Amino acid sequence: MSMLQPGHLVMVDIEGKALSAETAAFLREHHIRAVCLFRKNLGTESEVRRLVSDLREVLGPQALIGIDQEGGSVARATFLPQAPAAMALGAIEDTAQAEAAAESTGAAVARGLRGLGINWNFAPVLDVNNNPANPVIAERSFGADPHRVARLAGAWMRGSLAEGVACCVKHFPGHGDTHVDSHHALPTVDKSLAELEALELIPFRALKDEAPALMTAHIVYPQLDAEHPATLSRRVLTGLLRDTIGYRGVVISDALMMKAIFDRYGHARGAVLTLAAGADMALAQGTLADQRAAIEAVGEALRDGRLDPAAMQASRLRLDTLARRYPAGAAPYADARRTDDDTLMRAIWARGLSAFGGATAPGLATPLRVVTQDRVDTDGVSEAGLAADDVAALFAEHADVELLRVPDLPNFDPATLPRDGRKTILASNHRKRYGESMVGWRPDLHLALWNPFQIADIAAPAVVTWGYADGALAALRDWLAGRASANGVAPVALAPHA
């Protein structure tokens, strides 16, 4: 075995949709073996396939090429068949049928990624969504029941692993009960270990022997470690995860450029601290200078003893094993198989469509006013939300539709609407919860196209799609035209505002 290099323990990102000579030289120089791809890297499908091929040539035969392809709003490769969000799968009432759908979905997602040559998917989410105010998880979770989350996530993962793509469950020890997004600030969850064992840790314990990799959470759990967030906490990553739970797979930090870490520690110091805490790999993005700083910090810590060389060698071996079991390199993705996967995913989106409060479809001849946000830009975690033109397309079969484009829907004043007899439909195409401005407004119908918890803010019958992928929109169009039912059952406590 070659000598351990700091770059063996660091995952980086790259700029652009093609591998530049400068970046290739940097990856070689620092012995990098892991790269995470983001939306900024994804051009056409053929461009992505070429990029991954070039990366594998530079990174070597044990390359780890990662991506966030959860489904729903977190799906970087949008040109692949669009997978249902976890909560859309959770909305299938029969658990055995939901498990089968989840396993089929995980397998289909993996086939798409293997077709590109990608071998590591940062999914599925094991977070139990028991906090309706959570700004970042919501429909990314399979639901509020930790045992059902474990069953559906486990099925999803088994589907992926069977098709040759490693999974990475997240975010340990649980991101479901936060009201702060760790991309922007440092959340705190003040729960005892006993409370975590009774809820958040159940899925992680259930899947500890199956999950080949796990991602940490940038969250402080003061009753476990009052000083460090979980990503940087030896008490959490070594004491709880390794020693108490007995997890033996790869542990990777969440992105160290997120403000929860970067603003307090800097990601170079964060890279050292997460490895010292028990992670096997630090996800250190940024400019080449940023990445070089992180790699050099790890190298210095190896030399001065802050990082134990034997422990880091064990980390490298875990990463080597992951790369051998799930090798990078494109596998054929036949057109017929791709068509079948798309059909499967659309059918699952349709099964998850859910109606609340006695929602009924408006007649095709009924004059309508549809209120929606004009555009919803990506927040860096999720893809861009549905644009107003796409909302309008949902009503293509209706005879008389007035579309009202609002720049910032959560701050819209419904008192400004004319009283002209049109039925009003609110189409929530953004993630934010609604504020006081909506209290007392009762539109005729509310379409929650992203965050299902929004229906608790609006006093109206509602339909929840759990997302805005093509399959979700096709199912909703059929419902609006009176051709389909909405029989999904919410896997979280969910009801329209009274």
C-alpha positions as CSV (number, residue, x, y, z in Angstrom):
1,M,0.0,0.0,0.0
2,S,1.3,3.5,-0.8
3,M,2.0,6.0,1.9
4,L,-1.0,7.7,3.4
5,Q,-1.5,11.2,1.9
6,P,-3.7,14.0,3.4
7,G,-5.6,14.2,0.1
8,H,-6.8,10.6,0.6
9,L,-9.0,11.8,3.4
10,V,-10.5,14.9,1.8
11,M,-13.3,15.2,-0.7
12,V,-13.4,18.3,-2.8
13,D,-15.6,19.9,-5.4
14,I,-14.5,21.4,-8.8
15,E,-15.5,24.4,-10.9
16,G,-17.2,24.1,-14.3
17,K,-18.8,21.5,-16.4
18,A,-15.5,20.1,-17.7
19,L,-12.2,19.1,-16.0
20,S,-9.7,21.9,-16.6
21,A,-5.9,21.2,-16.8
22,E,-5.4,23.3,-13.7
23,T,-7.9,21.3,-11.6
24,A,-6.6,18.0,-12.9
25,A,-3.1,18.9,-11.9
26,F,-4.3,20.0,-8.5
27,L,-6.1,16.7,-8.0
28,R,-3.0,14.7,-9.0
29,E,-0.6,16.8,-7.0
30,H,-2.6,16.3,-3.8
31,H,-3.5,12.7,-4.3
32,I,-7.2,13.4,-4.2
33,R,-9.5,10.4,-4.6
34,A,-12.9,11.9,-4.0
35,V,-14.9,14.6,-5.7
36,C,-18.5,15.8,-5.1
37,L,-20.4,17.1,-8.1
38,F,-23.0,19.9,-7.8
39,R,-25.5,21.6,-10.1
40,K,-22.7,23.9,-11.3
41,N,-20.9,20.9,-12.7
42,L,-23.8,19.3,-14.6
43,G,-24.2,20.2,-18.3
44,T,-25.8,17.9,-20.7
45,E,-25.9,14.2,-20.0
46,S,-23.0,13.5,-22.4
47,E,-21.0,16.3,-20.9
48,V,-21.5,14.9,-17.4
49,R,-20.5,11.4,-18.6
50,R,-17.3,12.9,-20.1
51,L,-16.5,14.9,-16.9
52,V,-16.9,11.8,-14.8
53,S,-14.7,9.7,-17.1
54,D,-12.0,12.4,-17.0
55,L,-12.2,12.6,-13.2
56,R,-11.9,8.8,-12.9
57,E,-8.8,8.9,-15.1
58,V,-7.2,11.5,-12.8
59,L,-8.4,10.2,-9.4
60,G,-7.5,6.6,-10.2
61,P,-9.2,3.2,-10.0
62,Q,-10.4,3.8,-6.4
63,A,-12.1,7.1,-7.2
64,L,-15.2,8.1,-5.2
65,I,-17.4,10.4,-7.2
66,G,-20.3,11.7,-5.2
67,I,-23.6,13.5,-5.7
68,D,-26.8,14.4,-3.9
69,Q,-29.5,12.6,-5.8
70,E,-32.1,12.0,-3.1
71,G,-35.1,12.6,-5.3
72,G,-37.7,15.4,-5.0
73,S,-36.2,18.8,-4.7
74,V,-32.7,17.5,-4.0
75,A,-31.7,15.9,-7.3
76,R,-28.7,17.4,-9.1
77,A,-29.0,15.4,-12.3
78,T,-32.4,16.6,-13.4
79,F,-32.1,15.0,-16.9
80,L,-32.4,11.6,-15.3
81,P,-35.8,10.1,-14.5
82,Q,-37.1,12.2,-11.6
83,A,-37.4,10.2,-8.4
84,P,-40.2,10.8,-5.9
85,A,-39.3,12.7,-2.7
86,A,-38.9,10.5,0.4
87,M,-42.2,11.8,1.8
88,A,-44.1,11.0,-1.5
89,L,-43.0,7.4,-0.9
90,G,-44.0,7.7,2.8
91,A,-47.5,8.9,1.6
92,I,-48.2,5.4,0.2
93,E,-50.4,4.1,3.0
94,D,-49.6,0.4,2.9
95,T,-46.1,0.0,4.3
96,A,-45.2,-3.1,2.4
97,Q,-46.2,-1.4,-0.9
98,A,-44.3,1.7,0.2
99,E,-41.2,-0.4,0.8
100,A,-41.4,-2.0,-2.6
101,A,-41.8,1.4,-4.2
102,A,-38.8,2.7,-2.2
103,E,-36.6,-0.2,-3.2
104,S,-37.6,0.2,-6.9
105,T,-36.9,3.9,-6.6
106,G,-33.5,3.5,-5.1
107,A,-32.6,1.0,-7.8
108,A,-33.8,3.3,-10.6
109,V,-31.8,6.2,-9.2
110,A,-28.7,4.1,-9.0
111,R,-29.1,2.9,-12.6
112,G,-29.2,6.5,-13.7
113,L,-26.1,7.4,-11.7
114,R,-24.2,4.3,-12.9
115,G,-25.0,5.4,-16.5
116,L,-23.0,8.5,-15.7
117,G,-20.2,6.7,-13.9
118,I,-21.0,8.1,-10.5
119,N,-20.6,5.6,-7.6
120,W,-21.5,7.4,-4.4
121,N,-24.9,8.9,-3.7
122,F,-25.5,11.0,-0.5
123,A,-28.9,9.5,0.1
124,P,-31.2,8.4,1.6
125,V,-32.2,10.7,4.4
126,L,-32.7,9.0,7.8
127,D,-33.9,12.2,9.5
128,V,-37.2,11.8,11.3
129,N,-39.3,14.9,10.5
130,N,-41.0,15.6,13.8
131,N,-40.7,19.4,13.6
132,P,-43.1,21.2,11.1
133,A,-40.9,24.3,11.3
134,N,-37.8,22.5,10.0
135,P,-36.6,24.7,7.1
136,V,-34.4,22.2,5.3
137,I,-35.7,18.6,5.7
138,A,-39.5,18.6,5.3
139,E,-40.4,16.3,2.3
140,R,-36.8,15.0,2.2
141,S,-37.7,12.8,5.2
142,F,-39.8,9.6,4.8
143,G,-42.0,10.7,7.7
144,A,-42.5,11.1,11.5
145,D,-42.4,7.4,12.5
146,P,-38.8,6.4,13.1
147,H,-39.5,2.7,12.5
148,R,-41.2,3.3,9.2
149,V,-38.4,5.7,8.2
150,A,-36.0,2.9,8.8
151,R,-38.0,0.4,6.8
152,L,-38.5,2.8,3.8
153,A,-34.9,4.2,3.8
154,G,-33.5,0.7,4.2
155,A,-35.5,-0.5,1.2
156,W,-34.4,2.5,-0.9
157,M,-30.8,1.9,0.1
158,R,-31.0,-1.9,-0.7
159,G,-32.3,-1.0,-4.2
160,S,-29.3,1.3,-4.8
161,L,-26.7,-1.0,-3.5
162,A,-28.0,-3.9,-5.6
163,E,-27.4,-1.7,-8.7
164,G,-23.8,-0.9,-7.7
165,V,-24.1,2.6,-6.2
166,A,-23.0,3.2,-2.6
167,C,-25.4,5.1,-0.4
168,C,-24.6,7.6,2.4
169,V,-27.3,7.9,5.0
170,K,-27.7,11.3,6.7
171,H,-27.6,13.4,8.9
172,F,-26.3,11.7,12.0
173,P,-27.5,11.9,14.8
174,G,-30.6,13.5,13.3
175,H,-31.6,16.8,11.5
176,G,-35.3,16.3,11.7
177,D,-36.0,18.4,14.9
178,T,-34.3,21.6,13.9
179,H,-35.8,25.0,13.1
180,V,-32.5,26.4,11.7
181,D,-30.9,25.5,8.4
182,S,-27.2,24.6,9.1
183,H,-26.3,26.0,5.7
184,H,-26.9,29.4,7.2
185,A,-26.4,29.1,11.0
186,L,-25.6,26.5,13.7
187,P,-28.7,24.7,15.0
188,T,-29.0,23.3,18.5
189,V,-31.1,20.3,19.6
190,D,-31.3,20.2,23.3
191,K,-32.3,16.6,23.8
192,S,-30.9,13.9,26.1
193,L,-29.3,10.7,24.8
194,A,-32.4,8.9,26.0
195,E,-34.7,11.2,24.0
196,L,-32.5,10.7,20.9
197,E,-32.5,6.9,21.3
198,A,-36.3,7.0,21.5
199,L,-36.6,8.8,18.1
200,E,-33.7,10.1,16.0
201,L,-31.3,7.3,16.5
202,I,-33.8,4.5,15.7
203,P,-33.2,4.5,11.9
204,F,-29.4,4.8,12.3
205,R,-29.3,1.9,14.7
206,A,-31.6,-0.2,12.5
207,L,-29.4,0.3,9.4
208,K,-26.0,0.4,11.0
209,D,-24.9,-2.9,9.6
210,E,-26.2,-2.2,6.0
211,A,-25.3,1.4,5.4
212,P,-21.9,1.6,3.7
213,A,-21.5,5.3,4.5
214,L,-23.0,7.9,6.8
215,M,-22.9,11.7,6.8
216,T,-22.7,13.9,9.9
217,A,-25.0,16.8,11.0
218,H,-23.7,20.3,11.7
219,I,-25.8,20.5,14.9
220,V,-24.9,21.0,18.5
221,Y,-26.5,18.5,20.9
222,P,-25.5,20.2,24.2
223,Q,-26.5,17.2,26.4
224,L,-24.0,15.1,24.4
225,D,-21.3,17.8,23.7
226,A,-21.9,21.4,24.7
227,E,-18.8,22.6,22.9
228,H,-18.8,21.0,19.4
229,P,-21.4,20.3,16.7
230,A,-21.8,16.6,15.9
231,T,-19.5,16.9,12.9
232,L,-16.6,17.9,15.1
233,S,-17.5,16.0,18.2
234,R,-15.5,13.0,19.3
235,R,-18.1,12.2,21.9
236,V,-20.7,11.9,19.1
237,L,-18.8,10.4,16.2
238,T,-16.5,8.1,18.2
239,G,-18.2,7.7,21.5
240,L,-21.8,7.4,20.3
241,L,-21.6,6.3,16.7
242,R,-18.5,4.0,16.7
243,D,-18.4,2.7,20.3
244,T,-22.0,2.7,21.5
245,I,-23.9,2.0,18.3
246,G,-21.1,0.0,16.7
247,Y,-21.1,1.6,13.2
248,R,-18.2,0.3,11.1
249,G,-18.8,2.0,7.7
250,V,-17.4,5.1,6.2
251,V,-18.2,8.4,8.0
252,I,-18.0,11.6,6.0
253,S,-18.6,15.2,7.2
254,D,-21.4,17.3,5.8
255,A,-20.0,20.2,3.7
256,L,-17.5,22.2,5.8
257,M,-18.2,25.3,3.8
258,M,-21.7,25.5,5.3
259,K,-21.9,28.5,7.6
260,A,-22.6,26.4,10.7
261,I,-18.9,25.3,10.5
262,F,-17.2,27.8,8.3
263,D,-18.1,30.9,10.2
264,R,-16.9,29.5,13.5
265,Y,-14.0,27.2,12.7
266,G,-13.0,27.8,9.1
267,H,-13.1,24.7,6.9
268,A,-9.4,24.0,7.1
269,R,-9.5,23.7,10.9
270,G,-12.9,22.0,10.5
271,A,-11.3,19.3,8.3
272,V,-8.8,18.5,11.0
273,L,-11.4,18.5,13.8
274,T,-13.9,16.2,12.0
275,L,-11.1,13.7,11.3
276,A,-9.9,13.9,14.9
277,A,-13.5,13.4,16.0
278,G,-13.9,10.1,14.1
279,A,-14.9,11.0,10.5
280,D,-13.0,9.2,7.8
281,M,-13.3,11.9,5.2
282,A,-13.7,15.7,5.3
283,L,-15.9,17.3,2.7
284,A,-13.9,20.5,2.0
285,Q,-15.2,22.5,-0.9
286,G,-14.2,26.0,-2.1
287,T,-11.6,27.5,-4.3
288,L,-8.3,25.6,-5.0
289,A,-6.7,27.8,-2.4
290,D,-9.4,26.8,0.1
291,Q,-9.0,23.2,-0.7
292,R,-5.2,23.4,-0.5
293,A,-5.5,25.0,2.9
294,A,-7.7,22.1,4.2
295,I,-5.3,19.4,2.8
296,E,-2.3,21.2,4.2
297,A,-4.0,21.5,7.6
298,V,-4.7,17.7,7.6
299,G,-1.0,17.1,6.6
300,E,0.3,19.3,9.4
301,A,-2.0,17.6,11.9
302,L,-0.7,14.2,10.8
303,R,2.9,15.3,11.3
304,D,2.4,16.9,14.7
305,G,0.3,14.1,16.2
306,R,-3.1,15.9,16.4
307,L,-4.3,13.2,14.0
308,D,-3.4,9.6,14.9
309,P,-1.7,8.1,11.8
310,A,-3.0,4.6,12.7
311,A,-6.6,5.9,12.9
312,M,-6.2,7.8,9.7
313,Q,-4.8,4.6,8.0
314,A,-7.9,2.8,9.2
315,S,-10.0,5.5,7.7
316,R,-8.2,5.2,4.4
317,L,-8.9,1.4,4.4
318,R,-12.6,2.0,5.0
319,L,-12.6,4.3,2.0
320,D,-10.6,1.9,-0.1
321,T,-13.2,-0.9,0.7
322,L,-16.1,1.4,-0.3
323,A,-14.4,2.2,-3.6
324,R,-13.7,-1.5,-4.3
325,R,-17.2,-2.6,-3.5
326,Y,-18.8,0.2,-5.6
327,P,-16.4,1.1,-8.4
328,A,-16.8,4.2,-10.5
329,G,-17.2,3.8,-14.2
330,A,-20.2,4.1,-16.5
331,A,-22.5,1.2,-17.0
332,P,-25.0,1.0,-19.9
333,Y,-28.4,2.6,-19.2
334,A,-30.5,1.3,-22.1
335,D,-33.3,3.5,-23.4
336,A,-36.0,0.8,-22.7
337,R,-34.8,0.5,-19.0
338,R,-34.7,4.3,-18.7
339,T,-38.3,4.6,-20.1
340,D,-39.4,1.9,-17.6
341,D,-37.8,3.8,-14.7
342,D,-39.5,7.0,-15.7
343,T,-42.8,5.3,-15.9
344,L,-42.2,3.7,-12.5
345,M,-41.4,7.0,-10.9
346,R,-44.3,8.8,-12.4
347,A,-46.6,6.1,-11.0
348,I,-45.2,6.5,-7.5
349,W,-45.6,10.3,-7.6
350,A,-49.2,9.7,-8.6
351,R,-49.8,7.3,-5.7
352,G,-48.4,9.8,-3.2
353,L,-50.7,12.7,-4.3
354,S,-52.7,13.6,-1.2
355,A,-55.9,15.6,-0.6
356,F,-56.9,17.3,2.6
357,G,-59.9,19.2,4.0
358,G,-62.3,17.8,1.4
359,A,-60.4,19.3,-1.5
360,T,-62.2,18.8,-4.9
361,A,-61.1,19.7,-8.4
362,P,-62.5,22.9,-9.9
363,G,-64.6,22.4,-12.9
364,L,-62.9,22.9,-16.3
365,A,-65.4,25.8,-17.1
366,T,-65.1,27.5,-13.7
367,P,-63.4,31.0,-13.8
368,L,-60.2,30.7,-11.8
369,R,-57.6,33.0,-10.3
370,V,-54.3,31.3,-9.6
371,V,-51.9,33.0,-7.2
372,T,-48.3,31.9,-7.3
373,Q,-44.7,33.2,-7.0
374,D,-43.2,34.4,-10.2
375,R,-39.9,32.5,-9.8
376,V,-38.2,30.5,-7.1
377,D,-34.4,30.4,-7.3
378,T,-32.3,27.6,-6.0
379,D,-31.0,28.0,-2.4
380,G,-28.0,25.8,-3.1
381,V,-29.5,22.8,-1.4
382,S,-32.6,22.3,-3.4
383,E,-33.1,22.8,-7.1
384,A,-35.0,25.9,-8.3
385,G,-38.7,25.8,-7.6
386,L,-41.5,25.7,-10.1
387,A,-41.8,28.9,-12.2
388,A,-45.1,30.6,-12.6
389,D,-45.3,29.6,-16.3
390,D,-45.1,26.0,-15.2
391,V,-47.8,26.5,-12.6
392,A,-50.0,28.0,-15.4
393,A,-49.4,24.8,-17.4
394,L,-51.2,22.8,-14.7
395,F,-54.4,24.6,-15.8
396,A,-54.0,24.2,-19.6
397,E,-57.4,22.4,-19.9
398,H,-59.3,25.0,-17.9
399,A,-61.2,27.5,-20.0
400,D,-60.8,30.7,-18.0
401,V,-57.7,31.2,-15.8
402,E,-56.2,34.4,-14.6
403,L,-52.6,33.9,-13.4
404,L,-51.4,36.3,-10.7
405,R,-47.6,36.4,-10.4
406,V,-46.4,37.5,-7.0
407,P,-42.7,38.4,-6.4
408,D,-42.7,37.1,-2.8
409,L,-45.6,34.9,-2.0
410,P,-45.0,34.5,1.8
411,N,-45.5,38.3,2.1
412,F,-48.4,38.6,-0.2
413,D,-51.5,40.5,1.1
414,P,-54.6,38.6,0.1
415,A,-56.7,41.7,0.8
416,T,-55.5,43.1,-2.5
417,L,-57.4,40.4,-4.5
418,P,-60.5,41.6,-6.4
419,R,-63.8,40.2,-5.3
420,D,-65.1,39.3,-8.8
421,G,-66.5,35.9,-8.3
422,R,-63.5,33.9,-9.5
423,K,-62.5,30.9,-7.5
424,T,-59.1,31.5,-6.0
425,I,-56.3,28.9,-6.0
426,L,-53.1,29.4,-4.1
427,A,-50.2,27.5,-5.7
428,S,-47.4,27.4,-3.2
429,N,-44.3,26.8,-5.4
430,H,-41.7,27.9,-2.7
431,R,-40.4,26.3,0.5
432,K,-41.0,29.0,3.1
433,R,-43.8,28.8,5.7
434,Y,-46.4,31.5,5.7
435,G,-46.6,34.4,8.1
436,E,-49.3,36.5,9.7
437,S,-50.4,38.1,6.5
438,M,-52.2,34.9,5.5
439,V,-54.2,34.6,8.8
440,G,-57.9,34.7,8.0
441,W,-57.5,34.1,4.2
442,R,-59.4,31.2,2.9
443,P,-58.7,30.5,-0.8
444,D,-60.9,28.0,-2.5
445,L,-58.1,25.6,-3.0
446,H,-54.4,25.4,-1.8
447,L,-51.9,23.5,-3.9
448,A,-48.7,22.7,-1.8
449,L,-46.2,22.0,-4.5
450,W,-43.1,21.7,-2.3
451,N,-43.3,22.1,1.5
452,P,-46.3,20.1,2.8
453,F,-46.3,21.9,6.1
454,Q,-47.6,25.0,4.4
455,I,-51.1,23.6,4.4
456,A,-51.1,24.2,8.2
457,D,-50.8,27.9,7.5
458,I,-53.7,28.4,5.2
459,A,-57.4,27.9,6.0
460,A,-58.3,26.0,2.8
461,P,-58.9,22.6,1.3
462,A,-55.5,21.4,0.0
463,V,-53.7,19.1,-2.3
464,V,-50.1,18.1,-1.5
465,T,-47.8,16.9,-4.3
466,W,-44.6,16.4,-2.1
467,G,-42.6,18.0,-4.8
468,Y,-42.5,19.5,-8.3
469,A,-40.9,16.9,-10.5
470,D,-42.6,16.0,-13.8
471,G,-44.4,13.0,-12.3
472,A,-45.8,15.1,-9.5
473,L,-47.1,17.7,-11.9
474,A,-48.6,15.2,-14.3
475,A,-50.5,13.6,-11.4
476,L,-51.7,17.0,-10.2
477,R,-52.8,18.0,-13.7
478,D,-54.9,14.8,-14.0
479,W,-56.5,15.6,-10.6
480,L,-57.3,19.2,-11.5
481,A,-58.9,17.9,-14.7
482,G,-61.0,15.5,-12.8
483,R,-59.3,12.4,-14.2
484,A,-57.5,11.1,-11.1
485,S,-57.9,10.8,-7.4
486,A,-55.5,11.8,-4.6
487,N,-55.4,8.9,-2.2
488,G,-52.0,9.5,-0.5
489,V,-51.9,9.5,3.4
490,A,-49.5,12.0,5.1
491,P,-46.7,10.3,6.9
492,V,-46.5,13.4,9.2
493,A,-49.1,15.2,11.2
494,L,-50.6,17.4,8.5
495,A,-53.9,19.2,8.2
496,P,-55.1,22.5,6.8
497,H,-55.3,25.5,9.1
498,A,-58.8,25.6,10.8
